[in-house]
Amino acid sequence: MSRFTFNRILTYFFRGLLFVVPLALTIYIIYQTLEWLDGLIPVKFPGLGLIIIVINITFLGYLASFFITRPFFDQLEKYLIKIPLVNIIYTSIKDLISAFVGEQKKFNVPVTVALNQEQTVLKVGFITRDDLAEINLPGYMSVYLPHSYNFSGNHFLVDKSLVRPLHMNSTSAMKFVVSGGVSGLEEEKHKK
């Protein structure tokens, strides 16, 4: 077998790998997610657990919208918000989900952000607040810059001259960061 034939076979193998691996991993991830969701309600018929979960979530959404049961859900939410750690987690997750599927979607303005002075390196993000004057940052806006294939953030070591105090309490600031800039400023408005 000549070197040319071997290289050609190797090229075909890598092309096949490039097609098969993403497809197989996509199918595997979807299958595992559906399997996990279906396993939350153990029934013998595959897919029935997932259908029951979707129907129950839809029914709870209907009940939460209904004028008779809405006060019950509002009261439950008020109790959840009073629990210290639960407050940060619950409200941040709720605000983040409502940013995607709520009535006032927040991640609907895609932008690019220049990461250097020459504006040759750009990162895609979404505007979550277009004005931060209420926390003494006029001329700034909040842009959520998600990582690709990850749920994490960045840690930078920055020269002191580039750091400015953020005029909000640490709980509100944490909520602002965890929610991607969607929530956390409401508490600051009420204090002023």
Backbone as ProteinMPNN parsed JSONL, in Angstrom:
{"seq_chain_A": "MSRFTFNRILTYFFRGLLFVVPLALTIYIIYQTLEWLDGLIPVKFPGLGLIIIVINITFLGYLASFFITRPFFDQLEKYLIKIPLVNIIYTSIKDLISAFVGEQKKFNVPVTVALNQEQTVLKVGFITRDDLAEINLPGYMSVYLPHSYNFSGNHFLVDKSLVRPLHMNSTSAMKFVVSGGVSGLEEEKHKK", "coords_chain_A": {"N_chain_A": [[0.853, -1.177, 0.0], [0.629, 2.129, -0.927], [1.976, 5.285, 0.234], [0.351, 7.431, -0.501], [-2.175, 6.23, -0.815], [-2.61, 5.358, 1.805], [-2.721, 7.851, 3.164], [-4.994, 8.897, 1.946], [-6.962, 7.084, 2.824], [-6.801, 7.584, 5.556], [-7.669, 10.257, 5.578], [-10.337, 9.888, 4.723], [-11.238, 8.425, 6.908], [-11.064, 10.34, 9.014], [-12.886, 12.246, 8.054], [-15.212, 10.724, 8.176], [-15.263, 10.296, 10.926], [-15.634, 12.916, 11.784], [-18.229, 13.267, 10.978], [-19.679, 11.162, 12.237], [-19.146, 11.209, 15.097], [-20.156, 13.756, 16.235], [-22.884, 13.388, 15.567], [-23.508, 10.941, 16.847], [-22.973, 11.625, 19.548], [-24.851, 13.682, 19.908], [-27.285, 12.27, 19.597], [-26.942, 10.473, 21.732], [-26.844, 12.228, 23.981], [-29.401, 13.417, 23.85], [-30.956, 11.11, 24.132], [-30.135, 10.205, 26.721], [-30.978, 12.381, 28.282], [-33.772, 12.32, 27.86], [-34.251, 9.775, 28.887], [-33.521, 10.165, 31.576], [-35.412, 12.144, 32.337], [-37.721, 10.664, 31.886], [-37.35, 8.728, 33.793], [-37.942, 10.005, 36.155], [-40.585, 9.678, 36.837], [-41.434, 6.628, 37.458], [-42.611, 4.483, 35.185], [-43.808, 1.725, 33.242], [-44.041, 2.007, 30.513], [-42.114, 3.326, 27.961], [-41.406, 6.776, 27.663], [-43.827, 7.632, 28.667], [-43.559, 8.665, 31.265], [-42.245, 11.094, 30.765], [-44.228, 12.395, 29.273], [-46.22, 12.611, 31.245], [-44.922, 14.343, 33.04], [-44.669, 16.694, 31.446], [-47.391, 17.283, 31.033], [-48.202, 17.724, 33.706], [-46.611, 19.975, 34.413], [-47.605, 21.847, 32.613], [-50.253, 21.939, 33.534], [-49.854, 22.959, 36.132], [-48.892, 25.478, 35.404], [-51.209, 26.497, 34.275], [-52.867, 26.525, 36.554], [-51.443, 28.384, 38.105], [-51.955, 30.654, 36.692], [-54.614, 31.041, 36.957], [-57.22, 32.905, 38.443], [-58.26, 32.198, 40.969], [-56.504, 30.349, 42.197], [-54.068, 31.623, 42.003], [-53.277, 33.418, 44.178], [-52.399, 31.514, 46.086], [-50.052, 30.424, 44.912], [-48.543, 32.775, 44.74], [-48.235, 33.352, 47.47], [-46.77, 31.114, 48.329], [-44.423, 31.577, 46.901], [-43.589, 33.953, 48.156], [-42.896, 32.96, 50.686], [-40.758, 31.283, 49.998], [-38.912, 33.168, 49.118], [-38.184, 34.384, 51.467], [-36.397, 32.702, 52.735], [-32.994, 32.578, 53.353], [-30.643, 31.416, 51.642], [-32.09, 30.025, 49.744], [-33.536, 32.068, 48.61], [-31.692, 33.513, 46.944], [-30.947, 31.498, 45.091], [-33.455, 30.552, 44.073], [-34.795, 32.921, 43.072], [-32.896, 33.85, 41.234], [-32.731, 31.725, 39.381], [-35.399, 31.671, 38.551], [-35.646, 34.253, 37.403], [-33.743, 34.002, 35.386], [-34.826, 31.931, 33.788], [-37.242, 33.153, 33.067], [-36.192, 35.146, 31.529], [-35.655, 33.879, 29.177], [-38.094, 32.56, 28.444], [-40.191, 34.013, 29.464], [-42.735, 36.644, 29.718], [-41.479, 39.08, 29.377], [-38.919, 38.861, 27.703], [-35.391, 38.723, 28.096], [-32.942, 38.031, 26.89], [-32.86, 38.884, 24.138], [-31.563, 40.609, 22.485], [-29.014, 40.343, 20.598], [-25.5, 40.974, 20.573], [-22.178, 42.104, 19.658], [-19.158, 42.234, 21.431], [-16.321, 44.152, 21.734], [-13.158, 42.975, 22.535], [-10.671, 44.024, 22.59], [-8.69, 47.027, 22.077], [-8.314, 47.608, 19.359], [-10.486, 46.488, 18.215], [-10.53, 43.981, 16.996], [-10.921, 41.538, 18.051], [-13.761, 39.887, 18.892], [-16.636, 39.13, 20.909], [-19.614, 37.295, 21.205], [-22.647, 38.282, 22.677], [-25.452, 39.065, 24.859], [-27.598, 41.759, 25.481], [-28.567, 42.592, 28.694], [-29.262, 44.623, 30.377], [-29.662, 47.933, 29.438], [-28.828, 50.274, 30.585], [-26.941, 51.353, 33.295], [-26.939, 53.383, 35.139], [-28.289, 53.63, 37.528], [-26.822, 52.283, 39.424], [-24.639, 53.834, 39.693], [-23.031, 53.734, 37.388], [-22.909, 55.28, 34.86], [-23.268, 55.308, 31.322], [-22.547, 52.714, 30.947], [-23.453, 49.32, 30.122], [-25.19, 46.255, 30.756], [-24.03, 43.223, 29.699], [-24.481, 39.939, 28.841], [-22.168, 37.443, 28.5], [-22.022, 34.466, 27.346], [-20.374, 31.301, 27.849], [-19.133, 28.961, 25.483], [-20.594, 25.817, 25.242], [-20.706, 25.421, 28.033], [-21.329, 26.07, 31.519], [-20.299, 28.424, 33.107], [-18.013, 30.94, 34.43], [-15.614, 33.65, 34.083], [-12.423, 34.355, 35.603], [-10.504, 37.088, 36.391], [-7.354, 38.742, 36.847], [-6.83, 41.962, 37.702], [-5.455, 45.213, 37.181], [-5.356, 47.571, 39.852], [-6.07, 50.207, 39.26], [-7.991, 49.926, 37.359], [-10.249, 49.075, 38.572], [-13.408, 49.704, 39.901], [-15.572, 50.659, 42.588], [-18.628, 48.923, 43.111], [-21.748, 50.083, 43.584], [-23.693, 48.598, 45.323], [-25.281, 46.121, 47.44], [-23.689, 43.027, 48.544], [-25.279, 40.72, 48.276], [-27.196, 41.454, 46.38], [-25.451, 41.979, 44.277], [-24.352, 39.425, 43.85], [-26.637, 38.059, 43.052], [-27.162, 39.482, 40.715], [-24.947, 38.716, 39.163], [-25.191, 35.861, 39.103], [-27.619, 35.572, 37.778], [-27.011, 36.425, 35.267], [-27.183, 39.144, 34.865], [-29.841, 39.698, 34.743], [-31.446, 39.919, 37.034], [-31.418, 41.449, 40.342], [-30.981, 44.152, 40.495], [-33.355, 45.254, 41.234], [-33.717, 45.235, 44.036], [-31.895, 47.183, 44.772], [-33.088, 49.464, 43.709], [-35.335, 49.717, 45.352], [-34.16, 50.365, 47.782], [-33.229, 52.922, 47.409]], "CA_chain_A": [[0.0, 0.0, 0.0], [1.468, 3.322, -1.04], [1.755, 6.364, 1.214], [-0.768, 8.206, -1.003], [-3.393, 5.482, -0.489], [-2.775, 5.406, 3.262], [-3.173, 9.202, 3.515], [-6.368, 9.037, 1.476], [-7.797, 6.303, 3.749], [-6.804, 8.336, 6.808], [-8.537, 11.411, 5.347], [-11.718, 9.4, 4.739], [-11.554, 8.058, 8.294], [-11.305, 11.563, 9.789], [-14.158, 12.816, 7.585], [-16.265, 9.892, 8.771], [-15.255, 10.595, 12.359], [-16.216, 14.248, 11.92], [-19.675, 13.127, 10.799], [-20.276, 10.188, 13.161], [-19.018, 11.55, 16.516], [-21.168, 14.726, 16.669], [-24.214, 12.796, 15.444], [-23.667, 9.944, 17.907], [-23.047, 12.311, 20.838], [-26.139, 14.375, 19.968], [-28.305, 11.248, 19.859], [-26.711, 9.956, 23.078], [-27.239, 13.239, 24.971], [-30.866, 13.509, 23.824], [-31.471, 9.86, 24.7], [-29.89, 10.192, 28.166], [-31.847, 13.39, 28.886], [-35.135, 11.775, 27.859], [-34.245, 8.636, 29.81], [-33.51, 10.736, 32.928], [-36.721, 12.747, 32.578], [-38.697, 9.575, 31.943], [-37.115, 8.0, 35.036], [-38.459, 10.733, 37.316], [-41.851, 9.008, 37.157], [-41.195, 5.271, 36.959], [-43.707, 3.735, 34.569], [-43.235, 0.679, 32.388], [-44.123, 2.385, 29.101], [-41.124, 4.381, 27.695], [-41.934, 8.056, 27.202], [-45.028, 8.015, 29.413], [-43.131, 9.512, 32.377], [-41.99, 12.417, 30.21], [-45.535, 12.974, 28.923], [-46.88, 12.965, 32.509], [-44.225, 15.53, 33.556], [-45.054, 17.841, 30.619], [-48.796, 17.585, 31.325], [-48.276, 18.3, 35.054], [-46.04, 21.32, 34.389], [-48.585, 22.686, 31.911], [-51.398, 22.102, 34.428], [-49.434, 23.896, 37.186], [-48.874, 26.8, 34.778], [-52.603, 26.915, 34.157], [-53.34, 26.866, 37.901], [-50.769, 29.616, 38.547], [-52.553, 31.761, 35.946], [-56.039, 31.108, 37.283], [-57.386, 33.941, 39.465], [-58.586, 31.636, 42.288], [-55.328, 29.683, 42.771], [-52.871, 32.478, 41.906], [-52.793, 33.865, 45.498], [-51.674, 30.412, 46.736], [-48.708, 30.37, 44.333], [-47.851, 34.001, 45.151], [-47.88, 33.207, 48.887], [-45.682, 30.128, 48.374], [-43.226, 32.258, 46.427], [-43.165, 34.889, 49.205], [-42.217, 32.181, 51.728], [-39.477, 30.833, 49.453], [-38.017, 34.323, 49.026], [-37.738, 34.754, 52.813], [-35.341, 31.785, 53.164], [-31.793, 33.242, 52.836], [-29.941, 30.83, 50.499], [-33.113, 29.675, 48.758], [-33.891, 33.32, 47.952], [-30.75, 33.798, 45.857], [-31.03, 30.448, 44.074], [-34.79, 30.514, 43.459], [-35.1, 34.116, 42.271], [-31.971, 33.922, 40.099], [-33.162, 30.736, 38.381], [-36.689, 32.127, 38.01], [-35.395, 35.386, 36.52], [-33.015, 33.521, 34.213], [-35.778, 31.212, 32.935], [-38.186, 34.125, 32.5], [-35.48, 35.912, 30.508], [-35.744, 33.118, 27.934], [-39.45, 32.162, 28.067], [-41.187, 34.852, 30.128], [-43.41, 37.659, 28.92], [-40.491, 40.116, 29.059], [-37.662, 38.162, 27.427], [-34.227, 39.595, 28.27], [-31.846, 37.678, 25.993], [-33.371, 38.978, 22.784], [-30.777, 41.589, 21.735], [-27.638, 39.863, 20.47], [-24.503, 42.0, 20.269], [-20.779, 41.704, 19.759], [-18.404, 43.085, 22.347], [-14.9, 44.178, 21.397], [-12.329, 42.597, 23.678], [-9.414, 44.759, 22.545], [-8.824, 48.404, 21.607], [-8.367, 47.634, 17.9], [-11.764, 45.867, 17.87], [-10.299, 42.853, 16.099], [-11.375, 40.346, 18.756], [-15.139, 40.125, 19.311], [-17.341, 38.031, 21.572], [-21.057, 37.445, 21.076], [-23.355, 38.326, 23.946], [-26.825, 39.542, 24.851], [-27.817, 42.87, 26.405], [-29.551, 42.301, 29.737], [-29.667, 45.955, 30.843], [-28.995, 48.896, 28.564], [-28.391, 51.44, 31.347], [-26.579, 51.012, 34.673], [-26.769, 54.629, 35.892], [-28.875, 53.484, 38.862], [-25.788, 51.805, 40.358], [-23.523, 54.766, 39.538], [-22.193, 53.373, 36.246], [-23.504, 55.854, 33.645], [-22.52, 54.994, 30.111], [-22.281, 51.283, 30.895], [-24.597, 48.448, 29.987], [-24.945, 44.882, 31.189], [-24.033, 42.288, 28.576], [-24.184, 38.571, 29.248], [-21.281, 36.785, 27.552], [-22.003, 33.05, 27.71], [-19.306, 30.433, 27.348], [-19.588, 27.906, 24.595], [-20.674, 24.462, 25.807], [-20.305, 25.437, 29.429], [-22.073, 26.919, 32.444], [-19.278, 28.927, 34.021], [-17.594, 32.311, 34.198], [-14.175, 33.89, 34.011], [-11.761, 35.029, 36.712], [-9.41, 37.893, 35.864], [-6.538, 39.541, 37.742], [-6.909, 43.26, 37.048], [-4.761, 46.322, 37.817], [-6.248, 48.301, 40.762], [-6.572, 51.442, 38.641], [-9.104, 49.584, 36.48], [-11.354, 48.561, 39.386], [-14.259, 50.727, 40.525], [-16.56, 50.056, 43.493], [-19.986, 48.736, 42.615], [-22.579, 50.614, 44.658], [-24.82, 47.729, 45.652], [-24.847, 45.158, 48.455], [-23.1, 41.817, 47.966], [-26.334, 39.779, 47.904], [-27.731, 41.922, 45.1], [-24.405, 41.804, 43.267], [-24.273, 37.996, 43.539], [-27.839, 37.744, 42.289], [-26.95, 40.098, 39.408], [-23.986, 37.885, 38.436], [-25.732, 34.505, 38.9], [-28.72, 35.621, 36.803], [-26.538, 36.957, 33.997], [-27.558, 40.547, 34.765], [-31.289, 39.812, 34.599], [-32.052, 40.361, 38.292], [-30.491, 41.94, 41.348], [-31.031, 45.614, 40.59], [-34.643, 45.659, 41.8], [-33.518, 45.496, 45.457], [-31.185, 48.45, 44.884], [-34.062, 50.518, 43.426], [-36.206, 49.868, 46.515], [-33.397, 50.967, 48.876], [-32.983, 54.345, 47.129]], "C_chain_A": [[0.898, 1.238, 0.0], [1.092, 4.351, 0.02], [0.552, 7.214, 0.8], [-2.094, 7.535, -0.645], [-3.658, 5.527, 1.01], [-3.295, 6.773, 3.718], [-4.621, 9.43, 3.111], [-7.333, 8.295, 2.41], [-7.906, 7.031, 5.092], [-7.702, 9.572, 6.698], [-10.002, 10.999, 5.386], [-12.156, 9.031, 6.158], [-11.886, 9.296, 9.119], [-12.586, 12.272, 9.348], [-15.333, 12.039, 8.166], [-16.394, 10.15, 10.266], [-15.922, 11.939, 12.623], [-17.736, 14.208, 11.746], [-20.301, 12.283, 11.902], [-20.255, 10.661, 14.611], [-20.026, 12.623, 16.945], [-22.589, 14.165, 16.615], [-24.476, 11.81, 16.574], [-23.793, 10.61, 19.279], [-24.359, 13.075, 20.998], [-27.257, 13.385, 20.292], [-28.172, 10.721, 21.279], [-27.184, 10.943, 24.146], [-28.755, 13.378, 25.019], [-31.485, 12.273, 24.457], [-31.315, 9.835, 26.223], [-30.782, 11.211, 28.89], [-33.279, 12.888, 28.963], [-35.262, 10.6, 28.829], [-34.303, 9.129, 31.263], [-34.866, 11.333, 33.267], [-37.8, 11.68, 32.722], [-38.565, 8.791, 33.246], [-37.613, 8.72, 36.277], [-39.802, 10.17, 37.771], [-41.741, 7.595, 36.596], [-42.484, 4.587, 36.482], [-43.09, 2.77, 33.567], [-43.23, 1.048, 30.907], [-43.132, 3.522, 28.829], [-41.78, 5.638, 27.124], [-43.142, 8.538, 27.972], [-44.687, 8.917, 30.596], [-42.887, 10.946, 31.919], [-43.306, 13.121, 29.861], [-46.275, 13.425, 30.179], [-46.256, 14.231, 33.097], [-44.646, 16.774, 32.778], [-46.492, 18.253, 30.906], [-48.925, 18.235, 32.698], [-47.715, 19.724, 35.104], [-47.008, 22.288, 33.711], [-49.791, 22.957, 32.806], [-51.067, 23.069, 35.574], [-49.353, 25.323, 36.642], [-50.274, 27.364, 34.613], [-53.138, 27.346, 35.521], [-52.727, 28.175, 38.406], [-51.328, 30.848, 37.836], [-54.008, 32.0, 36.32], [-56.246, 32.028, 38.481], [-57.687, 33.385, 40.858], [-57.341, 31.049, 42.957], [-54.07, 30.539, 42.751], [-52.386, 32.98, 43.265], [-52.015, 32.78, 46.252], [-50.235, 30.348, 46.231], [-47.891, 31.618, 44.708], [-47.384, 33.914, 46.604], [-46.731, 32.214, 49.062], [-44.371, 30.768, 47.95], [-42.696, 33.251, 47.469], [-42.426, 34.168, 50.319], [-40.846, 31.709, 51.243], [-38.453, 31.971, 49.437], [-37.482, 34.737, 50.393], [-36.609, 33.865, 53.327], [-34.027, 32.256, 52.536], [-31.136, 32.626, 51.598], [-30.917, 30.489, 49.378], [-33.505, 30.916, 47.955], [-32.991, 33.584, 46.747], [-30.903, 32.779, 44.734], [-32.353, 30.519, 43.323], [-35.037, 31.719, 42.555], [-34.16, 34.25, 41.076], [-32.385, 32.96, 38.999], [-34.47, 31.171, 37.735], [-36.48, 33.277, 37.034], [-34.669, 34.956, 35.247], [-33.95, 32.783, 33.256], [-36.754, 32.188, 32.298], [-37.512, 35.011, 31.46], [-35.545, 35.211, 29.159], [-37.183, 32.873, 27.493], [-40.532, 33.027, 28.684], [-41.814, 35.864, 29.178], [-42.463, 38.781, 28.518], [-39.126, 39.457, 28.867], [-36.491, 39.147, 27.487], [-33.112, 39.294, 27.263], [-32.309, 37.733, 24.541], [-32.643, 40.025, 21.946], [-29.341, 41.079, 21.648], [-26.711, 40.991, 20.043], [-23.135, 41.355, 20.162], [-20.087, 42.722, 20.647], [-16.931, 42.994, 21.961], [-14.083, 43.892, 22.652], [-10.958, 43.268, 23.653], [-9.648, 46.13, 21.916], [-8.981, 48.486, 20.093], [-9.684, 47.067, 17.361], [-11.601, 44.767, 16.824], [-10.696, 41.53, 16.731], [-12.759, 40.647, 19.329], [-15.712, 38.898, 19.989], [-18.833, 38.324, 21.468], [-21.688, 37.408, 22.453], [-24.764, 38.836, 23.752], [-26.96, 40.666, 25.868], [-28.884, 42.448, 27.412], [-30.056, 43.576, 30.4], [-28.932, 46.971, 29.989], [-28.541, 50.159, 29.286], [-28.129, 51.032, 32.794], [-26.326, 52.261, 35.521], [-27.306, 54.501, 37.312], [-27.907, 52.892, 39.88], [-24.486, 52.581, 40.141], [-22.525, 54.322, 38.47], [-22.813, 53.936, 34.968], [-22.628, 55.542, 32.43], [-22.16, 53.529, 29.979], [-23.589, 50.53, 30.673], [-24.197, 47.043, 30.426], [-25.093, 43.96, 29.988], [-23.631, 40.919, 29.102], [-23.369, 37.913, 28.148], [-21.171, 35.302, 27.921], [-20.772, 32.342, 27.154], [-19.911, 29.411, 26.4], [-19.528, 26.572, 25.326], [-20.315, 24.41, 27.291], [-21.253, 26.322, 30.232], [-21.079, 27.418, 33.477], [-18.963, 30.375, 33.696], [-16.085, 32.415, 34.152], [-13.681, 34.581, 35.269], [-10.555, 35.767, 36.144], [-8.651, 38.564, 36.997], [-6.347, 40.89, 37.054], [-6.141, 44.298, 37.86], [-5.748, 47.145, 38.645], [-6.839, 49.551, 40.122], [-7.773, 51.179, 37.733], [-10.346, 49.117, 37.247], [-12.091, 49.72, 40.033], [-15.248, 50.035, 41.44], [-17.923, 49.97, 42.819], [-20.921, 49.099, 43.754], [-23.863, 49.808, 44.825], [-24.346, 46.708, 46.667], [-24.43, 43.848, 47.803], [-24.158, 40.8, 47.544], [-26.924, 40.165, 46.554], [-26.712, 41.725, 43.984], [-24.281, 40.336, 42.865], [-25.461, 37.572, 42.685], [-27.719, 38.282, 40.861], [-26.031, 39.231, 38.553], [-24.584, 36.519, 38.103], [-26.819, 34.503, 37.829], [-28.281, 36.154, 35.45], [-26.956, 38.397, 33.773], [-29.054, 40.773, 34.649], [-31.934, 40.337, 35.87], [-30.973, 40.864, 39.238], [-30.544, 43.445, 41.517], [-32.335, 46.098, 41.206], [-34.507, 46.008, 43.278], [-32.828, 46.839, 45.669], [-32.132, 49.631, 44.625], [-34.919, 50.805, 44.655], [-35.483, 50.536, 47.675], [-33.22, 52.471, 48.681], [-34.215, 55.151, 47.16]], "O_chain_A": [[1.804, 1.368, 0.823], [0.019, 4.283, 0.62], [-0.195, 7.675, 1.663], [-3.032, 8.207, -0.217], [-4.797, 5.712, 1.438], [-4.197, 6.851, 4.552], [-5.384, 10.072, 3.832], [-8.396, 8.817, 2.747], [-8.981, 7.084, 5.689], [-8.424, 9.892, 7.642], [-10.822, 11.675, 6.007], [-13.292, 9.288, 6.557], [-12.879, 9.306, 9.847], [-13.295, 12.839, 10.179], [-16.327, 12.625, 8.595], [-17.5, 10.214, 10.802], [-16.686, 12.081, 13.577], [-18.445, 15.038, 12.315], [-21.343, 12.649, 12.445], [-21.264, 10.524, 15.302], [-20.707, 12.421, 17.95], [-23.4, 14.429, 17.502], [-25.542, 11.836, 17.191], [-24.628, 10.204, 20.087], [-24.922, 13.117, 22.092], [-28.083, 13.644, 21.167], [-29.177, 10.539, 21.965], [-27.846, 10.549, 25.106], [-29.338, 13.45, 26.101], [-32.434, 12.379, 25.234], [-32.255, 9.485, 26.936], [-31.281, 10.937, 29.982], [-33.929, 13.009, 30.0], [-36.277, 10.461, 29.512], [-35.042, 8.579, 32.079], [-35.415, 11.075, 34.338], [-38.681, 11.784, 33.575], [-39.55, 8.25, 33.749], [-37.701, 8.115, 37.345], [-40.115, 10.186, 38.961], [-41.931, 7.384, 35.398], [-43.323, 4.174, 37.283], [-41.971, 2.984, 33.1], [-42.483, 0.455, 30.128], [-43.283, 4.596, 29.41], [-42.606, 5.563, 26.215], [-43.46, 9.727, 27.942], [-45.443, 9.839, 30.904], [-43.273, 11.897, 32.599], [-43.466, 14.312, 30.129], [-46.887, 14.492, 30.189], [-46.972, 15.098, 33.597], [-44.948, 17.804, 33.381], [-46.785, 19.444, 31.01], [-49.677, 19.198, 32.852], [-48.286, 20.587, 35.771], [-47.205, 23.41, 34.178], [-50.299, 24.078, 32.836], [-51.897, 23.899, 35.945], [-49.707, 26.273, 37.341], [-50.497, 28.562, 34.788], [-53.779, 28.39, 35.644], [-53.402, 28.975, 39.053], [-51.184, 31.966, 38.332], [-54.562, 33.059, 36.025], [-55.498, 31.929, 39.454], [-57.388, 34.053, 41.848], [-57.144, 31.233, 44.158], [-53.095, 30.206, 43.424], [-51.178, 32.976, 43.501], [-51.072, 33.092, 46.979], [-49.302, 30.233, 47.026], [-46.69, 31.522, 44.963], [-46.28, 34.344, 46.934], [-45.822, 32.45, 49.858], [-43.33, 30.533, 48.563], [-41.484, 33.374, 47.643], [-41.442, 34.686, 50.848], [-39.879, 31.734, 52.003], [-37.272, 31.757, 49.709], [-36.432, 35.375, 50.474], [-35.923, 34.246, 54.276], [-33.935, 32.333, 51.31], [-31.084, 33.295, 50.566], [-30.599, 30.65, 48.2], [-33.775, 30.823, 46.757], [-33.483, 33.851, 45.651], [-30.98, 33.149, 43.563], [-32.377, 30.544, 42.093], [-35.443, 31.559, 41.404], [-34.576, 34.715, 40.015], [-32.392, 33.321, 37.822], [-34.637, 31.058, 36.52], [-37.069, 33.285, 35.952], [-34.939, 35.475, 34.164], [-33.876, 32.985, 32.044], [-37.064, 32.066, 31.113], [-38.188, 35.569, 30.596], [-35.495, 35.862, 28.115], [-37.482, 32.963, 26.303], [-41.712, 32.779, 28.436], [-41.471, 35.932, 27.998], [-42.616, 39.371, 27.449], [-38.282, 39.491, 29.763], [-36.59, 40.268, 26.989], [-32.412, 40.209, 26.829], [-32.173, 36.758, 23.801], [-33.052, 40.306, 20.819], [-28.535, 41.357, 22.535], [-27.088, 41.854, 19.251], [-22.956, 40.194, 20.531], [-20.396, 43.913, 20.615], [-16.366, 41.904, 21.873], [-14.299, 44.501, 23.699], [-10.169, 43.104, 24.584], [-10.685, 46.364, 21.295], [-9.707, 49.346, 19.594], [-9.954, 47.166, 16.164], [-12.405, 44.634, 15.901], [-10.801, 40.516, 16.042], [-12.914, 41.551, 20.15], [-15.327, 37.769, 19.686], [-19.261, 39.467, 21.625], [-21.308, 36.598, 23.298], [-25.221, 39.02, 22.623], [-26.488, 40.54, 26.998], [-29.967, 42.002, 27.032], [-31.168, 43.6, 30.929], [-27.714, 46.885, 29.829], [-27.93, 51.031, 28.668], [-28.989, 50.437, 33.442], [-25.587, 52.206, 36.504], [-26.83, 55.192, 38.213], [-28.149, 52.989, 41.083], [-23.39, 52.068, 40.369], [-21.318, 54.511, 38.625], [-23.202, 53.173, 34.084], [-21.401, 55.519, 32.521], [-21.531, 53.135, 28.997], [-24.673, 51.021, 30.986], [-23.016, 46.697, 30.458], [-26.141, 43.92, 29.344], [-22.582, 40.759, 29.725], [-23.812, 37.83, 27.003], [-20.317, 34.928, 28.725], [-20.213, 32.734, 26.13], [-21.081, 29.051, 26.526], [-18.522, 26.244, 25.955], [-19.688, 23.453, 27.746], [-21.899, 27.214, 29.682], [-21.019, 26.899, 34.592], [-19.565, 30.968, 32.801], [-15.372, 31.412, 34.177], [-14.429, 35.307, 35.924], [-9.693, 35.168, 35.5], [-9.251, 38.922, 38.01], [-5.778, 40.964, 35.965], [-6.171, 44.269, 39.091], [-6.866, 47.395, 38.193], [-7.979, 49.916, 40.407], [-8.494, 52.11, 37.376], [-11.371, 48.802, 36.643], [-11.482, 50.604, 40.634], [-15.724, 48.944, 41.123], [-18.307, 50.851, 42.049], [-20.877, 48.458, 44.805], [-24.96, 50.272, 44.512], [-23.148, 46.442, 46.763], [-24.773, 43.584, 46.651], [-23.965, 40.088, 46.559], [-27.127, 39.312, 45.69], [-27.073, 41.345, 42.87], [-24.124, 40.027, 41.684], [-25.312, 36.822, 41.72], [-28.126, 37.617, 39.908], [-26.289, 39.029, 37.366], [-24.5, 36.064, 36.962], [-26.933, 33.548, 37.061], [-29.117, 36.319, 34.562], [-27.074, 38.838, 32.629], [-29.498, 41.908, 34.475], [-32.877, 41.124, 35.798], [-29.778, 40.727, 38.975], [-30.187, 43.962, 42.575], [-32.414, 47.241, 41.657], [-35.116, 46.974, 43.737], [-33.132, 47.554, 46.624], [-31.993, 50.682, 45.252], [-35.2, 51.96, 44.975], [-36.122, 51.211, 48.482], [-33.079, 53.214, 49.652], [-34.166, 56.362, 46.943]]}, "name": "protein", "num_of_chains": 1, "seq": "MSRFTFNRILTYFFRGLLFVVPLALTIYIIYQTLEWLDGLIPVKFPGLGLIIIVINITFLGYLASFFITRPFFDQLEKYLIKIPLVNIIYTSIKDLISAFVGEQKKFNVPVTVALNQEQTVLKVGFITRDDLAEINLPGYMSVYLPHSYNFSGNHFLVDKSLVRPLHMNSTSAMKFVVSGGVSGLEEEKHKK"}
